[in-house]
Amino acid sequence: MNTLRVDKVLRADKRGSSWPLIVEADSRLWLMKSHGAAQGPGALVAELVCANLAGALGLHTPECILLDFHPHTPTDDANDELADLLNASVGLNLGTALLDGAVDFVASDVLRVPPEIQAAILWLDGLTQNIDRTAKNPNMMWLGEQLLLIDFGAALAFQYSAIPVTESMPIQAGPFLDEHLFRSVGELPEWQTWDELFASKITRDVLKGAMECVPQAWLQRQRELYEAFLWKRLKWPRMYAELPKPEPRGRASGVPDWLRAFSNNR
């Protein structure tokens, strides 16, 4: 995986607790997510692994690289809290391309996304236990007509568990995706076919390749455990794909009730 040295820190995005940084490296601007941020390096593991798995499903994420941050790197922001973050983030951090012209995904954009793409995103979030893709917080962007997935930091929550990972833990469904933006696509008759298709794309080599991208210093658990956890999670029956059945109401449209009402009132 490509690694660049940070030449300059321009500013921090202080809207969230993680304070991603706008930095310059190799004459380009990048969004740097720091291992010294409040969420810790586990969030960076989740970001990198999920981005690789998304790619295997044909989904798009911003370009990812590793950013090597050194002490005394120049910064345009003299904020003391930022200085503390930078001091805690010396070493390798995650960089994603800063996308000129990209716009935030809003909940009503669901209608722009084909059902099979909705299904792939819902399935991926189920596999990786990512519950952070709701109407209030879609964690997606548009670059022209291309849909980009961002912010997987809440995924792979098992790595933070204070108890050992048991044999049964990977096969448990985990949190159901009741508030997921694309939850209703799981009601479509094609869902089982999509489930089988997506599972066939995440091979052992794909999982191994995703883990090989992760710096050792970021790992909260042994590297092999991540791969084994996800591999077992992929095995039949995939409980995370057995979404709770809704009340009978005819053929599903792939459009959630709240959005159907929104569209009818326009």
Sequence and secondary structure as in RCSB ss.txt:
>XXXX:A:sequence
MNTLRVDKVLRADKRGSSWPLIVEADSRLWLMKSHGAAQGPGALVAELVCANLAGALGLHTPECILLDFHPHTPT
DDANDELADLLNASVGLNLGTALLDGAVDFVASDVLRVPPEIQAAILWLDGLTQNIDRTAKNPNMMWLGEQLLLI
DFGAALAFQYSAIPVTESMPIQAGPFLDEHLFRSVGELPEWQTWDELFASKITRDVLKGAMECVPQAWLQRQREL
YEAFLWKRLKWPRMYAELPKPEPRGRASGVPDWLRAFSNNR
>XXXX:A:secstr
  EEE  EEEEE TTSTT  EEEEETTEEEEEE TTSTT HHHHHHHHHHHHHHHHTT B   EEEEEE TT  B
S   HHHHHHHHHT EEEEEEE  TT EE  GGGGGGS HHHHHHHHHHHHHTT    BSS   EEEETTEEEE 
  TT  GGGG SS   SSGGGS  S  TTBTTGGGGGSTTHHHHHHHHHHHS HHHHHHHHHTS GGG SS HHH
HHHHHHHHHSSS GGGS       SS  SS HHHHHHHHT 
